[in-house]
Amino acid sequence: MAPTLGRVNAVSDCCDEAYDEQAAPRAHYGELLTALEGTDLVAFKQSVQADLDANGVGFASAGGQTQFPVDPVPRIVDADEWSLLRRGLAQRVQALIAFVADVYGERAIVDAGVVPARVIETAEYLEPDMQGVVSASATYVAGLDLVRGADGRLRVLEDNLRTPSGIAYALATRRAVNAHLPLAPPAARVDPEGIYELLGEALRGSAPGGVDDPTVVLLSDGPSNSAWYEHRLLAERLGIPLVQPEDLSVRGERVRVRTEDGQHDVHVVYRRTDEDRLRDSAGRPTWVAEKMLGPLRAGKVSVVNPFGSGVADDKLVHAYVEAMIRFYCGEEPMIESVRTYDLGDPDVLAETLDRLDELVVKPRGGYGGEGVVVCPHANAEDRAAIRREVEADPDGFIAQELVEISTHPTVCDDRLEPRHVDLRPFAIGSGGSAVTAPVALTRVAFDRGSLVVNSSQNGGGKDTWLMA
């Protein structure tokens, strides 16, 4: 007998992805939920996880390989919503690319009074060495984190243009879930494998002018990088060399790579290293600067995503992305940002402090959920502590409206229970345009009530069905 399929109970103030307000299955989930009623959920989950483990899908850590935990119940994004996301995310990434080029160019957006100069000048990942080097023709692979609020609308919580990961994990999850699904997948489901052709074309197209047959490499730190699995899979499927720092050298104004066939000029570097700064804390050039800055300035090599692109990931910059879309694209944003407050503005700071207990406070340069205080869920001591920190250093934090992010049916023991999820789709852009890739990864918080979906804090992944 199959384990009980419990009705997904509503979580206060949350929207559920699969069930409506009356706890009835949403139309695009009906067939899947019916199939799950006759499924041994425990066996389903164990089979999918065993498949992933057997194929080496995981994260590298100081203690060795760690598991990439996956819940087997797919998330479904219906055709109308996916159509909006495709257009809206491409628009957003197009504006972010224009912003990065502007930061290292004339800073027209500052002159126009749209973004304060201090927002750029105090950004942690600003790279002065890239002034005049990053152009609008640079190529980016962007990952965007979206959350659905109680009103049912998806909004962008964070932008990631430095080294977003997840593509290979989404594809591995699809293959593992496919192998054990209790129903035939719908024909209208978008094939995520199309990402390889799209990414390959973008990498080759980013070569310096005059190079017709570019040598493209994926640069990784090696097995110490947490996403080493992804680096290996992407390089293999793209048919490009996977190289580590010791494989690269500089000869004059050119980057060279050592392979089994000898030394070759490198024209495009898809950089996936943890080291993405050109100078260390003492102002000395890092190894990536020593190996690539000269050739970059000379126009002999292209880097995807370029050094300095971290200014677009800055959590304070996020407060201005909708304004960027209007400024660079001349259009209204198709997808909103989660409302974000610039605490470096004295008037905004005063208003925010008055209602800080209602908001989420984040360190401006934090990542992985570290240092985030969800004030409505925090105890009085933690709220008082973060208030003191904000008052002492308002430029070091941002505040955002709390989004009671949506839930999704998730296998918990032998039944389905609601767990909070976000969505990470990907977009690739260059030369004033961008396209949203046919792949997305849903991330899920396995702890009951937790809003933190990061794998480092007991989060995991879900297969995501994008419907055409």
N, C-alpha and C positions, 0 to 999 in steps of 0.2 A: 504494500500500500504506500502511495506517495505521501510524503510529509505534508502537513497542513499548510495551505496557502492562506495565510492570514490577510484580512482586508487591511490595506494600508491606512492606518489611522492618520487623521489630519494633524499636522503640527501647527500650533497657533501662529496665525499671521503669515503662513507660508503657502505658496502655490505648489501643488504637486504636479510633476511632469506627466504622469500617467493617469491620474484620477482627477475628476472635476470636483467642484465644491460639494456635490452630493455624494461623493465617494463612488461615482460611476466611472467606468473606464472611458477615457477620451477616445474619440473615434479612431485615431491612427494607432492606438495601442490595443484595440479590442482583440485582434487576432493573436498577438503575442501573449497577452494576459490569459486568454483562453487556453493556449497551448501550455502555459506554465502550470495550470491547474492540475494537469495530469503528469507533471514532471517531478522526479525525485530531485528536489532543489539541492540537497546536500551533495549528491553524486554529480549533478550538473556543475556545481561550483568546483568540486574537487577535480573533475576531469579537465576543466578549462585551465585551472591553476597548474595541474600536472603537465599539461601540454606546454604551457609557457616555461615552466621550470626546465623541462627536458630540452627545450630549444635555447636555453641560456639567456632568457629574457630577464634582465634584472639591472641593478645598479651596482657600480663599484663603490667600495668604501674602504676605509683604513683597515677594517677587519675582514676584507674580502668581499665576495659577491653577496648582495642582499636581494631578496625576492622583490619582484614587481607584482604586488597583490592586485588581483582583478576580480570585480564582481561580474558574474556572467549575464546579468539581465541587461540587455541593450537599451540605450537611450535612443529615442526616435525624434528627429527634427523634421516636422512636416514640410511639404514642398513650398508652401507660401512663405513660411518663416525662413527656410533656407535660401529662397530667392532674395529676400530682403537682406539676409546676412551677407550673401555673396556680393551684392552691390554696396552695402553699407560699410563692410570691412575693407573692401578695395578702396573706397573713397577715403576712409580714415588713414589707411597706410599710405596712400598717395600724399595726403597732407603731411603726415609725419616725415616722409622722405624729403618733401620740400622744406620742412622746418629744419631738419638736420643740415641740409645744404645751405640754408639761409644762416644758420648759426655760425657756420665756418666761412660764410661769405659776407654779404653786405648787412645782414641783420635788418632787413626791411621791416620785419614784423615788430621789431623793437622801435624803429623810427616811426612806425604808424601808431604806436601806443597800444598795441594789442597784447603784447607780452612784455612785462617789465624786464629791464636789462638785468636786474639782480637775480631773476629766476634762472637765467642762463649762466651768469657769471659765478653763481654759487652752486651750480650743478656738480655733483661729485664726479661724474664721468665726462665732464668737459675736457677735451684734449687740445690745448693751445697749439700743439705741433701740427694739428690737422687744418689749421687756418689756411684757406686757399687751396686745400687739397681735396676735400670732399665735395663732389659735385652732384647735381641733380640726377646724373646718369648712373650713380652708384647703385648697386644691387643689394637688396635686403630680403631676408627670410624672416617674417614677423610672426610672432605668436601672441594672440590676444586673449585675455582672460575675461569671460563674460559671465554674468550672474543674472538670474531671473528673480525679480522681486515679487511682492505680494500682488502687484497689479498685473502680473503675467508678462511683463515686458523684459526682454534681455537688454542689459546695459553693459558697457565695457568697464571693468573694474581696474584693470592694469594693462599697459602696453609693454611688449617685450621685443626689442629690436637688437639686443646684443648677441645672445646665443640661446634663443629659445629652443627647448627640446620637446620631444613628444611625438614627432612624426612616426618614427620607427616603432615606438611603443603602441601607437594607435593601430598601425598596420599589423603588428604581432597579435594584438588583442583581437582584431577582426578575424585573423586566421584561426586562432584558438577557439573563439566563440562559434565561428562557422562550423567547425568540426563536431560540435556537440549540441547544436541548436535542436530544440524539439519540434521545429517547424521549418518549412522551406522559406528562405529569406525572400522578401518581396522583390519583384523584378525592377521596381522603380528606385531601388536603393542605389545611390551613387557609388561607383567603384573607386575606392581610395587609391588604388594602384596608379591612377593617373598622375599622382604627385611626382613620380619619378621622371616622366617625360617633361612635365612642367618645370621641375627643378633643374633638370639637366640642360634644358634650353636656356634657362635664366643664367646658369653658371657660364655656359659657353658664350652667351651674349654679352657677358660683362667684361670680356677680354679687352685690353687696351686697343686703341685704334690701329689698324693695319695688320692685326694678327688674325689670320683666317682659320687656322687650325690650332686653337689654343691648348696648352697643357694645363689641365685643371687638377688640383689636389685638394683633399680634405685634410686639414691640419688639426691634429688632436694632441692632447697631453700624453695620450697612451692609456694603459690600463688603470692608471690612478684617477682618470676622469670619471665622474659618476655616470656619465652617459656613454661610456666606452662601447657598450652594446650597440647603441644607436649609430655611433660613428662607423663602426665596422659594417653594419648592415647598409647604411646609406652609401658608403664608398663602394661596396660590392655591387649594389643594385644600380648605381650610377656609372659603374665601370671606370672609376677614377682611383688613382693611388691614395691610400691612407698613409699619411706621413706623420712623423713626430719631429719635435724640434731639432734633434740631432741629424735628421735627414736633409735639412735645409742649410744652405750657405749663401753667401753674397759674393758676387764677382762684379766689381764695378757697380753699375746701376741695375744689375739683374739679380733676381733670386734664382738659385739653382737647387735642384733636387737630385738626390742620389737614389737611383733605383738599380735593379738587377741588370739593366741595360746600360748603365753608366750615368753620367751627369747630363741633366737637361735643364733648359730655361723653364721657369714656371711663369705662367701668365695670369692665372686666377687661383686665389687661395680662398677656399671656403673654410673660414676660421671657426673652429669649435673649441678653442682652448679656454681654460679657466683664466689664464693670463690674457687680459684684453686692455691693459694699461700700457701706455708708451713710456711712462716714467714711474719709478717707485716713489715711496714716501720721502726719500731724500733728494728727489729730482734727478736721479741717475736713469739712463735709458734701460728699459727692461729688455729681455732677450727678443721679444717680438719687435721692438723698435730697432734693435741692432740688426735684425735679419730682414726687416721689411720697410722701415721708414724711408730710407734713401731711395730704393726702387719705387716706392709709392709716390714720392715727390717728383721723381723723374718720369712718372707715367708709364713705367715698364711692367708693373704688376697691379692687379686689382684685388681687393679684399672684400669678401662677402661674409658678414656684414662689416662695413668699414669701421676702423678705429674711431672712437668718438661718438658712435651712434647711441651710446648709453645716455646721452642727454635726453633722448626721446623716451627713455624708460623712467626717468626721474619722476617720482610720485608727485612732486609739485608741478612739473610740466603737464601732468595729466589734467590738472585743473583748467588748462587752456586749450585742450585739443579741439573742443567744439569751435572755439574762436579761430583756431588754425584752419579748420575746414572752410569756414566762411572766408577767411583771408586768402588762402592759397587756391581754393577750388571755386570760390564764388557760389557756393551752394549751401543749403541748410544740411546739417548732419542727418543722415538717415538712421543712425544708431546713436543714442545718447551715451554719455559717460555717467558713471555713478558720480553724483555731485560731490566735488572735492573743494576744500577750502584752503586758500592761501593764507597761512597764519603769519606770514611776513608782512601782510598788509595790516596796519594797526586797527583800522575800523573792522576788518573781518575778524581779527583776533579777538577784539572786545566782544563782538556778537557771538563768536564761537565759544568763548569761555563761559558765557551766560548759559549755554546749553550743552556744555561739554559732556555731561552725563548721558546725553542722548546719542552721542556720536561714536565713531570708531577713530582712534588715533593711531597713526603709523609713523615710525621713524622714516624720514624722507629717503634714506638710502638703504632701508632694510629689504630683506627678501626672505622667501620661505616661511613667512608668517612670524618671523622673529621680532619681538618687541611690540607687536600689535596688541592694543588694548581695546576690546569691545566694551566700551564703558557701561552700556545698559546691563551687561552680563557680568561685570567685574564687581569685586567687593569694594567696600568704602575705602580701604587702605590703598588698593591699587589705583582707584580713581583719584585719590588725593595725590598719590605719587606722580601720576602722569600729568596732573594739572601743574604741579611744581616744575616738572621738566619742561613742559610747554611754555610756561611763563618765563623760565630761565633762558630758553633757546627756541623761540617760536619758528625761526628759520629751519630748524632741524626736524620739524614734524609737519605733517598735514593731517587734516581731519576730513572724514567722509561721512555722509549719511549712512546710517545702518541699513543694510539690505538683509532682510530675513530670507536668505537665498532658498531657492526651491529645493524640494526633496524629490527623490526617485526611489521606486521599489528596489530594495537591495536584499540579497539573501543574508539572513541573520539566523544562524542555526538552521531550523527546518521550515522557516517561514519568511515571507517578505515583510520588511519593515521600512519606513521612510528614512532615508539618509540624505544629508545635504550634498548638492553637487554644483560644480561650475562647468564651464565649457571652454576648451581651448581650440579654436580653429586657427588656421594658418593662412597667411597671404604673402605673395611674392611680388616685389615691385622694383621698378627701375625706370629712369628716364621720363618721369612725370606720369607714370601710370602704374597700376597694380592690379593683380588678379587674386581672388580668393581660391585657395587650393581645395581640392575635393576630399579633404580629410579633416577630422576633428577628433579630439580626445576629451571624453568626459572624465572629470576627476571627482572622486567621491570621498567623503569623510566617514570612516567606518564607525567612529564613536557616536553613540546616540547624542543628538543635540549639537555636536561639534560643527562649527562653521569653517574649520581649517581643513582644506582638502589636500594639503601638501603631503607627499609620501613620507617625508621626514617626521610627520606628526600623525601617523596612522591613517594616512590617506591612500587611495589607490585609483585604479582606472576602470572605465567601462567602455565597451564598444559603443560607437555612436553611428546611427543610421541617418545619413543625410538623404532626404527623399527628393527626387526630381519630379 
